[in-house]
Amino acid sequence: MIEKRLLVMVCILMGLVWCTPSYAADKVGYVNLQRLINESKMGKVAREEIQKLRKEKEAVLALKLKEINMLKDIINKKGDQMDPREKRDKRAVLKRAYEDYQRLVNDAKEDILKEDREIVSIILKKADGVLKKVAKKKNFAIILKDPNAIGYLDPSVDITDDVLKALNQKK
């Protein structure tokens, strides 16, 4: 009985080994997601929006930093002439202004990263449908998106240019 099970297992394993080459005949492709984001029309528009948001945040931060520097100058120039209580109050105001500035810096970074992630997500969702159409048209069975999972990439299986072209034509 054990011999029959062993024989059946060997037959199954041999069948799997013999069937494997048929899967190897299917085409495997690759798409570079970073290029889709950077080179697509949508990606370029999105980068411009991110830059605009960044400049707005930098302008707010510059005003806050100017306020901090003015407070520092007042304390440095007139600190010796102030009574101790006034000097302590000015330093407390400076400390709060600096803490507000740090909070604004962190919030600005977070807002920009959040906006960037949302835009990338939208682009990738739109690109996904285009990617599937291009892959089917070119008879690819598998498309890899993760560059870290690839040890070698034959340039003939990179369909990024085809996906970019189709994505840029899509309205």
Number of C-alpha atoms within 10 A of each C-alpha: 6 7 8 9 10 11 12 12 12 12 12 12 12 11 11 11 10 10 11 10 10 8 9 9 9 12 14 15 22 22 22 17 19 15 13 24 22 15 15 21 18 20 21 14 13 20 17 12 15 18 13 12 16 15 12 13 18 15 12 14 18 13 12 18 17 11 16 20 14 13 18 16 12 13 19 10 11 11 17 10 10 13 9 11 9 13 17 14 11 18 16 12 14 19 14 13 17 17 12 16 20 15 12 17 16 11 13 19 14 12 16 16 13 12 16 16 12 13 20 21 13 15 20 18 12 14 22 14 13 19 22 15 14 17 22 12 9 14 13 17 13 14 17 15 14 11 14 6 8 10 6 7 11 8 9 8 16 17 19 19 14 16 24 23 15 16 21 16 10 11 5
